[in-house]
């Protein structure tokens, strides 16, 4: 079983755990071509239920 040779310093530990905030960002949004509402890319529109010009979800 692998065992660390040295104790991990507080600075090393904290700097490793401080990077999670960088990955937080607002979700990307695009305009729906049918109803012109904002929607997530590559997802069916929550307002009109269409995806790539076809109705896939009944709203």
C-alpha positions in Angstrom: 0.0 0.0 0.0 1.4 3.4 -0.9 2.2 5.7 2.0 3.2 9.4 1.6 6.8 10.1 2.6 6.1 13.6 3.8 3.2 15.3 5.4 1.2 17.5 3.0 1.6 21.1 4.1 -1.4 23.3 4.8 -0.5 25.5 1.8 -0.4 22.6 -0.6 -3.7 21.2 0.7 -5.5 24.5 0.7 -4.3 25.5 -2.8 -5.6 22.2 -4.1 -9.0 22.7 -2.6 -9.3 26.3 -3.6 -9.7 25.6 -7.3 -13.4 24.5 -7.2 -14.6 28.1 -7.5 -13.0 28.5 -10.9 -15.2 25.9 -12.4 -18.4 27.7 -11.4 -19.9 29.6 -14.3 -23.4 30.4 -15.6 -24.9 27.9 -18.0 -24.6 28.7 -21.7 -27.8 29.9 -23.3 -28.9 30.2 -27.0 -32.0 31.6 -28.6 -34.7 29.1 -29.6 -35.4 29.5 -33.4 -39.1 28.8 -32.9 -40.2 31.0 -30.0 -37.1 33.1 -29.5 -36.8 32.3 -25.8 -33.4 31.5 -24.2 -32.7 27.8 -23.9 -29.7 25.5 -23.2 -27.8 24.4 -26.3 -28.5 20.8 -27.5 -31.6 20.6 -25.3 -35.3 20.8 -26.1 -36.9 24.2 -25.5 -38.8 24.3 -22.3 -41.1 27.0 -23.6 -42.3 25.5 -26.9 -41.0 21.9 -26.6 -39.1 21.8 -30.0 -35.7 20.5 -30.8 -34.1 21.1 -34.3 -37.4 22.2 -35.7 -39.4 19.2 -34.5 -41.8 19.1 -31.6 -40.4 16.5 -29.1 -42.1 17.5 -25.9 -45.8 18.4 -25.5 -46.1 21.7 -23.6 
